[in-house]
Amino acid sequence: MSHSGYRGKSLEFLTKNKIEIGDLVKVKTDSAYSGILMPRYEHSDDEHIVLKLKNGYNIGLQIEKITQIEIELHSSVKKENITQPQIDPKLPKILLISTGGTIASKIDYRTGGVYPALTAAELNASVPELSEIANIDTEVLFSEYSENLLPEHWVKIAEKLDSYSRSEYKGIIVAHGTDTMQYTAAALSFSLAGFPKPVALVGSQRSSDRPSSDAALNLISAARFLVKIDTNGIFVVMHNSISDDDIACHWGTRVRKNHTSKRNAFQTIGGSPAFIVKKDTIEKDPLFSPLKKTYNPKINFDSQVMLVKYYPGLDPKVIDYAIDSGYKAIIFEGTGLGHVGKVMYEPIIRAKRKGLFIGMTSQCIDGIVRMTVYDSGRDLMNLGVVPLGNMIPETALVKSMWALGNTKDINEMEKIMQENIAFEISD
Amino acid sequence: MIKPEVSDIQMDKIGLRVGLEVHQQLATGTKLFCNCSSIESTEYPLKFVRRLRIARSELGEFDPSALFESSKQKTILYYANPESSCLVEQDEEPPHDLSPGSKETALIMASALKTNIFNEIYVMRKLVIDGSNTSGFQRTMLIGLGGSLEVDGKNIGVQSICLEEDAAKLLNDSVDFREYTLDRLGVPLVEIALEPVSGTPEEIKKIALTLGRLLRATKRVQRGLGSIRQDVNVSIEGGGIVEVKGVQKLDQLEKVVEYEAKRQHGLKIIADKLKGLDTERIAKERDVKDVTEAFRNCKSKTIQKALADGAVVKAIKVRNFSGIFGFEPYSGIRLGKQLGELVRFFGLGGVFHSDELPNYGIEEAEIQQVKKILESQQNDGFLILAGDPKKLDIVIESIIKRIEDAKVGVPAETRVATMTGETVYLRPRPGASRMYPETDIPPITVTNNELEEAKKKIPRSWEESILELQKQYELNSQLALQIFDSEYLDLFESICKDKRISPNFVSSVLSGTITNLERRGLDSKLLKNSDISKAFEFLAEGKIAKESLEIIFESMMNKTASSIEDAIQKNAISAVEDSDLNNILDELVLSNTKIIEQQGLRSIGPLMGLAMKNLRGKVDGQKINQLLEAKIKSRIDTSSKGG
């Protein structure tokens, strides 16, 4: 951390002059500058050092042009004064598990760094409203950008949640990056179907260090939801519009991220969000009813499933590769009502002979797969492709990983895929 | 209008120093971090709502300016039009790459000012949570430091040049909401801060004018009201630096500097007066009391209304301050007035002070009650304020601080310029600790090549630009000057592309006629550039006469017409056909034979008067004159020949 981001020539320069990040230095080049040495972006060159001037701006100075540099003041680590939140015995308890995706952060203006706020005290400093809704315990499970998550992370999260299934927490928040939040939501929905407490996955589209971040309202609404509503299930809690007003609680197997950056990127496909947290009330979608299931966790995933989006020109060899590499299932994101081109028939036949499960979803995302309507669909069903109703492709992928994780029997797997475990199929 | 009473000599004696900060909007075709056009919209089909949250400073202290804002807890309403804003302005998408045109323009300006340009530029986030930036911060980058501007032979130092985004435009600020439109958000701005100088308000104005001319000479800047804004940092010896924002016109700048010099020196005089007195800091538990009951039946409408809204009334005792609140070292400058501005910021109607009472419906009986409750001594002063109990605490804290500051003299603060050249309190000066890197944008490199190119494009000096205008359009120097300094230069050049119209005439209409109409109080904003172009087009096509332009513009500016065509119709000034003109003039001659007989050719005078009454604006005056003269001559000839 003392030379974060510096490498090569710039690192040499700093070590030679015994300068560390945070030191106040005086630099002479074509002009004289006084400022604090700042960290450097990872992919920048090694020819510059970065200073934060007294006026607050950062500037880059070419090392070659520096004729003199001296330290005016060594960096001192300032002890942060954070107050612990007040515990209100009348309020219910909620657990917040962090997996990454900074849902709350703090800015060190001196260095310009943004740090995640992970402890209960730091969280309280960032979102003080939470302490009026519930007493929040925090736990850091891991800290990963969600695009780096693997099925083994789903297992970790599920096992951690399972360990609290009989706790006194009214509900559990899982702070998660938005990129793969829907995958995790699906994974938890299947492996923990019937979990006795509501679980809210919360993220933010605009990083939590900015005043405009959607993080705080998402968090606050998730807490209000968990405290007030008596339901179970895995929900994704994010903005319902681009305004800071209504927050949607999407059912975990029917939610998808449909925009790269908008606050309301997450949408319930083919329906309305299960709940909407409004300013003073929480409204339930009339078509939603809680999942009635005995809790019997099955936390296993087999990642040997391939999700294949069909497009004109897709090389059928992709399927051969899957077969030869030991994949156990292929989920197609077909076109329209659930079709793939004729060119895929042969590899599909091969796959079926080798005992792979082949399921069909649609790249239209919304709408049902109905393969009885056209020849193509009928041909494919005849070949053994299983239509998966209106299951979202990503959800179907996760479900097959989960199904395969819990059975080696392909027929059993097929049955599970067609069974409605956690409302992933709307009948 | 306040008549300034501080003369030039006194300016010098009080150690007046003024630092100019100019914000110039660029006209590079797109916004700074997206491809939107920087046009002004008139409708806003999209509307959404946000609440900005305050971020804590690392030192554990809140940024005072941000805290001030957050204490008002308003909901922000944003209005947008896709023609002038996109998801970036809505804070729904990360910024796109820095606009190359804006980068180049900033480099050209920095080169012209001989600034040291950095070869790695970092975009920073500057915290702004009043709602004028949807993300809660303004993106700003330091292009370079240092440099100089030559003004009347003197070298005025340049402190810094920044390239940044303009803020959203405030539409309305009410009790619970603040409304902004997003068309202006993201428009590129170059901010040039000059070194503080000591000088007269007039000299300061000349500096601002010179800098403005240099920027306009690049031909890459927006024109029109609001496209260039001045902030002035004014200080006197021993006083804090006061930032005055939002000066839009140069005349206003001069008045603002004068007013601030007077206000600040006045505050110093008040501080000196306080030095001789024993004034302990106000202690809330001892000196602030609830006096709501004493004012239950008060005749003051302000207080009655506040009470009806559930307010409480509090009184603050200020030791030995009797006579201080109302003391006026200069006309209009009073500590009481400063406190009034401060509380209005929090949404309170005002604050009453002991020196102005009894008045405003507050009577002697109530005053005595207050004094009793406060246990006031004879020389003590007091303040009375009414408001929401939750808000009042913050307000009282601010008042206590402001009174402490009054003992020192001039507190550093941020004020805003009024239309008449005065200043009003806006907010505390922001602390330095509210900038951090904009990590969505990697550092921007400035290559040697780019610097060379920028140097080549440094504009000609203002004098050279004027000479060029004169040459290109055959304008006299006065017209060239006027049109160059006006907001209509671009429009002038585009109209003059039509060779049928005389540039002299166009220039005199744009910088003369329209200005005159403005001086009469009419609104030039109602006359769009497209309207002006259209009017000149009609003129070139012979559809209207020269004289009618003023009539048309007047109708647009006083709202009697909504379009050029409408104005022409309403004023019945469509050009008259030659055949009709002949008939009209023939008739005129026939019905005035007596005058013609009596005065001969001199009858052209009165007859022109009659003719113009009906034909003004519809036909070129010269043409009427020529035709009429010919007809009169012919009449004289015929009658002299007899018959």
Chai-1 contact restraints between the chains, C-beta under 6 A:
chainA,res_idxA,chainB,res_idxB,connection_type,confidence,min_distance_angstrom,max_distance_angstrom,comment,restraint_id
A,S31,B,N116,contact,1.0,0.0,6.0,A-B,restraint_1
A,H48,B,E120,contact,1.0,0.0,6.0,A-B,restraint_2
A,G56,B,A432,contact,1.0,0.0,6.0,A-B,restraint_3
A,G56,B,M435,contact,1.0,0.0,6.0,A-B,restraint_4
A,Y57,B,M124,contact,1.0,0.0,6.0,A-B,restraint_5
A,Y57,B,L142,contact,1.0,0.0,6.0,A-B,restraint_6
A,N58,B,Y122,contact,1.0,0.0,6.0,A-B,restraint_7
A,N58,B,P437,contact,1.0,0.0,6.0,A-B,restraint_8
A,I59,B,F118,contact,1.0,0.0,6.0,A-B,restraint_9
A,G60,B,E120,contact,1.0,0.0,6.0,A-B,restraint_10
A,G60,B,P443,contact,1.0,0.0,6.0,A-B,restraint_11
A,N81,B,G60,contact,1.0,0.0,6.0,A-B,restraint_12
A,I107,B,A55,contact,1.0,0.0,6.0,A-B,restraint_13
A,I107,B,Y436,contact,1.0,0.0,6.0,A-B,restraint_14
A,D108,B,E58,contact,1.0,0.0,6.0,A-B,restraint_15
A,Y109,B,S57,contact,1.0,0.0,6.0,A-B,restraint_16
A,Y109,B,E58,contact,1.0,0.0,6.0,A-B,restraint_17
A,Y109,B,S433,contact,1.0,0.0,6.0,A-B,restraint_18
A,Y109,B,Y436,contact,1.0,0.0,6.0,A-B,restraint_19
A,R110,B,E58,contact,1.0,0.0,6.0,A-B,restraint_20
A,G112,B,Y436,contact,1.0,0.0,6.0,A-B,restraint_21
A,G112,B,P437,contact,1.0,0.0,6.0,A-B,restraint_22
A,R210,B,S135,contact,1.0,0.0,6.0,A-B,restraint_23
A,R210,B,G136,contact,1.0,0.0,6.0,A-B,restraint_24
A,P211,B,L52,contact,1.0,0.0,6.0,A-B,restraint_25
A,P211,B,R53,contact,1.0,0.0,6.0,A-B,restraint_26
A,P211,B,A55,contact,1.0,0.0,6.0,A-B,restraint_27
A,P211,B,I129,contact,1.0,0.0,6.0,A-B,restraint_28
A,P211,B,G136,contact,1.0,0.0,6.0,A-B,restraint_29
A,S212,B,L52,contact,1.0,0.0,6.0,A-B,restraint_30
A,S212,B,D91,contact,1.0,0.0,6.0,A-B,restraint_31
A,S212,B,S135,contact,1.0,0.0,6.0,A-B,restraint_32
A,S212,B,G136,contact,1.0,0.0,6.0,A-B,restraint_33
A,A216,B,R53,contact,1.0,0.0,6.0,A-B,restraint_34
A,I242,B,F48,contact,1.0,0.0,6.0,A-B,restraint_35
A,I242,B,E92,contact,1.0,0.0,6.0,A-B,restraint_36
A,S243,B,F48,contact,1.0,0.0,6.0,A-B,restraint_37
A,S243,B,V49,contact,1.0,0.0,6.0,A-B,restraint_38
A,D244,B,V49,contact,1.0,0.0,6.0,A-B,restraint_39
A,D244,B,R50,contact,1.0,0.0,6.0,A-B,restraint_40
A,D244,B,R51,contact,1.0,0.0,6.0,A-B,restraint_41
A,D245,B,V49,contact,1.0,0.0,6.0,A-B,restraint_42
A,S261,B,E92,contact,1.0,0.0,6.0,A-B,restraint_43
A,S261,B,E93,contact,1.0,0.0,6.0,A-B,restraint_44
A,K262,B,E92,contact,1.0,0.0,6.0,A-B,restraint_45
